Amino acid sequence: MKIHDNIWLVGSGQHGFEMTHTLDCNVYLVGDGKSFALIDAGAGIESNRIVKWIEALGISMSQVTQLFLTHAHGDHAAGANYFREAYGLKVVASEEAAPWIASADHEKTSIGQAIASGVYPRDYMYTPCPIDDVVREGDMLQVGQLRVSIVETPGHANGHISFLMEINGRTCIFVGDAMFAGGKIFIQNSWDCHIQKYAATIDKLASLSIDAMFPGHGPFLLSSASKHISKAQAQFGRLDIPPNL
């Protein structure tokens, strides 16, 4: 489903558009018409449904060469190994999150806690996935003619990154679980969710004058995204906490 110039939504679960498996995050495809990258991989259950959405666009999986992961949580990263093994995608993750994804570390990815709490079924499997490219703040990636900048955005999770790009003069960002429409954030009772880091991330996002924002769950924003970010920033500025997703 095309949602913006050079951007398509190809996966989304129960907290989004119910396109693919219920546990999937929003999975985006970006590209210049010849070369493409996925942003996040979904939960790793029935991942072929994401492929079907891509192929329905007339895009061959041979044109999709990279997979950018925002963070290590299962709904975003557990599908990574499927795309790497089946289609040879080069997997990109942050320096901090990379070893957790590569080892499917149940503590660091919070998968063990999520299974115990019933968020994921008891038989849920997070398949380890080698990381081909480790990135950090300010690094640049290339998807055909599109240039992508790495922005470190912790708070929801350690090792969380966002992907910033200019498309036809507009500033677009893929924020994973760092920020959502309506000025919402995503606080969980997990080991690496930090309010102070979250507030600093929102300040950073507010400084970027973002036009369009594509979060890991729920609706995306095609314009005026900075207003939604400023709303969360204002609440943090009042020593309050923005509404939770």
Beta strands, then each sheet from edge to edge (+ up, - down):
strand 1: 2-4
strand 2: 7-11
strand 3: 27-31
strand 4: 36-39
strand 5: 64-68
strand 6: 90-94
strand 7: 133-135
strand 8: 140-143
strand 9: 146-152
strand 10: 161-167
strand 11: 170-176
strand 12: 212-215
sheet 1: 1+ 2- 3+ 4- 5- 6- 7-
sheet 2: 8+ 9- 10+ 11- 12-
end
